[in-house]
Amino acid sequence: MANLQDIATKAGVSKVTVSKVINNYESVSSATREKVHRALREMNLHASDLKRSKDSSMMIGMLMPLGDMSGNRFSMGILAGAEEKALEKDYFILIGNTVSMERETKVAAKMLQRDVDGLILLSVSPELEGKHLDELIHNRVPVVLVDQTFKDFPAHVVRGDNFAAAIKLIDHLVELGHRRIACITLNPTRSTHVDRVKGYRIGLMNAEIQGQEEYYRTVGKGINSYEATRRLLTMEQRPTALFVAQPSMLMNVFKAVQDQGLRVPEDVSIVAFDEQYAILPDEYRGFFTSINQSAKLIGSMAIEILCQQMNDASLEYQEIILPGVLNIRKSSGPAPAI
């Protein structure tokens, strides 16, 4: 008896596609369905002769750092978009919480033991470059990276255009007359944060603004976003605008400004990334000027690319970069005369 790989090779499709055809999944196109049935006829087989494929679990593994789910709305949006698209394509998602390099490696291995058909990775650390990712490449596991890239890891990628978005925010502040623009960011190790910091710096260079290192602050190692903001605002030449690179920091930054007796935007303007995913009181919803990215669209596109890859192992490398939308709101205004 021929196996699914024999049929797939004959039809020029993947084993997953053959499994879908013989199990009457509606998501397969009529042209592809005919290829499989033609191969079955030429091999003197009938779909009813074959049971549900053991070569396809119809499961996709999704590795992501969940942490405090209420404060991780961007990741939850990615998951929602991925789940919706996966269900549309007759797949279910198996979720693995990756809080460390060691745990991600272990969870990925266990998912592959359970025959997931592919992996979506929202890795927690750039330290994951090396053995863990190399093994996925060596074993030809279909993989899509989400919201990040890894050097020398040739996986398909779906991400936001963080670099260009950061430049847009700085351009907006410059147009308002700001020259003393501070950046408050997480330690830029993930490619997402690296790109945002690069965009901040290039935006300043484009405006011929120099000598801003004293306005660049990273959060972590004993200093939180509130304290980083407080220190900036107590400088002799305090910044007139704050570029907040992570939505989770937005409310702490705003509170620090208020506690210094300053007004937004009259004394200090604030611009941010992904205000829609920040935890904010209702009265501040729609208050902050922000670049907003659709986490749901990122998740949906990741599943789309993964399914293409599972159906065609020779799929040409794709990096899908989704632009963010600049929403100008009340938190940014003309630079004060100080």
N, C-alpha and C positions, 0 to 999 in steps of 0.2 A: 504494500500500500504506500503510495506516494505521501510525503509529508507536506506541510504547509510551505516550507521553503522551496520544495520542488515546484509547486504550483505558482508561488510568487515569482520565481525565476522565469518560468515559462510565460507568465503574463506580463512580466516587466514591472511588477508592483511590489509592495512590501508584504511581509507576513501578516502584519496588522490589518492591511487592506483586505487580504484574502479572508481573514477571520471575520471581518465586518460583512463581507459579501455573503459568506455561507451562513451567517447568523442573521441576515436580513436587516442590517442597519441601514436606515434611510439616508444617512449622511454621505454615502458613496455615490458619486455621479454615475449616470447611466452609461457613459462611455467606459469608465473604469470597471463598472460591474460587468459589462460585456466582455472586456478583456479577460476577466477571471473566468467567466462562464465558457469562453472560447478555449481557454487553457484546460479547463475541466473536460470539455468535450474531446479535445485532442488527446487527453490522457485517459480517456474512457472512464471518467469519474463523474459522480453526481454530488451536488452539494449535500444531499441528505446522507451520503456515505461518510461524511466527515462530522465529527463532533466539534463542539466549541474548541477553538484553538487553545492548547496549553502553552503555546508560544506567545500569547498575548494576554496580559492580565486586564487590559482595558483600564489600567490605572496609571496615573502620572504622579510622580513624587515631587513634592514642593518643599524645599528646605528654606526656612526663614527664621530670623530671630524674633520670637513673639514678645518675650519680656512682659512688661506691663501693657496689656492689650489696649487699655483705655487711652494710653499715651502713645500708641503706635498706630495712629489712624492711617498713615500713608501705606504701611505694610498691609493693613487690613483691607484697604481699598484695592491694592494689587491682588490680594487673595480673592476678593469678591469678583473682580473682573476675570480672573483666571478660572474660578469655579464655574461662572456663568458660561464662558466660552467652552470649557471642557465638557460640561453637560450637554451643550449644543452638539458636540462632536461625539457623544456617547461615552465619554470618559468620566471617571471619578478621580478626585485628587486625594492623595495620601499626604498628610502634613507632618513634617518633622520640625521640631523646635530646636534651632541651632544657637546655643548660647556661647559656644566656644569652638575652637578649631578641632579639638579632640572629639567633641560631641558631634559636630557636623560630619566628620569622617566616619564615625561609627554609624550614625543614622543613615547616611548615604549607602553604606555597605549593606545594612539591613534591608533598605528599600530595594536594592538590586537583588538581594536574595529572594525577595518576594516578587520578583519579575515585573517591577514597574517598567513601562515601555519607554519612559524618558524622564528627565529631571529638569525642574526649574530651580535655579539657585539664586537666592538672595543671601549670599555668604556674609558672615559676620566680620571677617578680617582679611586683610591682604596676605596674612600669614598662610592662607590656604593655598597659595601658589606652591607648586612643588608636587610632592608625592600624591596627595589626594586627587588633585585635578589631573595630573599626568596619568593616573590609573584610569580615570574616566575616558581620556582620549585613547589610551592603549586598548581599552575594552570596547571602543566604538559605541559608547553610551550616548544616545541623543541628549544634548544638553543645551539649555538656553539660559544665559545670564540675564538678570534683571536689575536695573538701576545701578549698574557698575560694570567695570571692565577689569580684566587682569592681564598684565603684561605677558606676552608669549603664550597665552591660552586661547587657542583659536576656536572659541565657542561663539555661536550666534548670540547677539546681544539686543535687548530692547531697553532703552533708557531715555531719560529726559535730557534736553540740551542745557545742562547746568552752566556750562561755560558762557554760551551766548545769553542765557537768561540773566546771569550775574552782570554782564556788561550792560544789558538793558536797564537794570536797576540803578547802576552807577550813572549811566547817561541821564536818566531821569533826574537824579539828584543834582548833577552838574548843571542841567538846564534850569534848575531852580536856584542856581547861584552858590551851591555848597562847594567848599574846597577842603574843609576838614571833615573827612568821612571815615568813620571807624568801622572795622569789621569784627564781628563777634562770631566765632565758629567753633565747632568741635575740632579736635586734633585732626588735621587733614591727612588721614591715612587711606581711607576709602576713596576710590576714584571720584565718587560723587562730590565729596567735600574738597578734594584737590581741584576739581574743575571749577567749583564755585569761588575758591580763593584765587585761582588763576584769572577768572573773569573779573573779580574785584580789582586785582592789580592791573590788568590790561585796561580796564575802564578808567582807572586813574591815570595811567600812562597816556591814553588817548586824549585825556583832558589836560595833559602836561602838568599834572599834580604830582609833586615829588615830596620825599621826606615824610612819608606817612607811617613808618614802621612803629612809631609810638602809639598809633591808633589801631594796630592789629593785635587782637587778643584771642587766644585759644582757651577753651573751657575744658577743664579736667585737671587731674593731679592736684586736688585740694582747692581749686577755684571754680565756682559755679558761674552761671551766666549773670546772676544778680550781682555778685561781687565784681566780676569783670566789668560790668556796666558802671557800677559805682566808682570804680577806680578811674575809668575813662572820664566820667563826668566831674571828677574832682581835680582833674589836671588844670594847670594854670591856663592853658589854651585848650579848653575842652572841645571835643568835636561838636559840630552842629547837626550831624546826621549819623545814624547808626544803620549799618548793613547787617541784618541778622540772617545767618546762613542756614539755620535749622528751626523749623516751626516749634519744636518742643521748648525752645528757649524764649519764645516771643513774650509770654506773659511775665516772666521774671525780668526781662529787659525793661518792659514797660513799667513794672512796679518800681524798679530801681530809679527810673527817670522821675516818677511821681514822688518818690521818697526824697529826692534831692530838691524838691520844690520847683521842678521844671515842667513846662507844658509841652504837649505834643499836638500840633507841629510848631507852635509859635517859637519855642526855644530849641527844641530838638526834633528833627524828622526821623521817622523809622520806616525802613523798607525791609521786606522779608521774603522768604521762600515759603510757598505752600501754606498761606494763612488759613486756608480752608481745613487743614488737617491739624491745626493747633488747638489746644484746649483753652478756650476763652470764655469769659462770661458773655451772656447773650447780648449785653449792651455794646460789646466790642466786636461782635460779628459784623464783617463788612466795613470795619474801621481802618484796617491796615493796608497800605499800598503793598502789593505782593505780586510775585510771579507764581501763578498757580498751574500745576501740572495735573493731568488726569491719571491718578494711580490705577483706576479701573481700566482705562484704555491700555496702560502699560501691561497689566496682567493679561488682558484679553489678547493683545498682540503677541505676548510671549507664548501663549498656548497655540496661537495660529502658526507661528514659526516652528514650534516644536512638532506639531502635527505634520507640517510640510517635511520636516527633517526625518520624522519616523517613516513617512511614506517614500522618501527619496534620500537615501544615505549620502548621495553625491550632491546634495543641494548646495549651491554656491553660497559662500559665507555672506551672512547678512548682519548688518548693524542698523537697527531701526532707531533713529533719534527723533523723539517727539518734542516739538517746541512747546514752551509754556506760554501762557497768556498773561500779559502785564495788565493788572487791574490797579488803576490810580485812584486812591481813596483819600480819606481825611488825614492820615498819619504823616503825609509828606507835604511840606509847604516851602515857601521861599526861605532862603538862608537868613537868619537874623543878623543884624549889624552888631557884632560883638568883637 
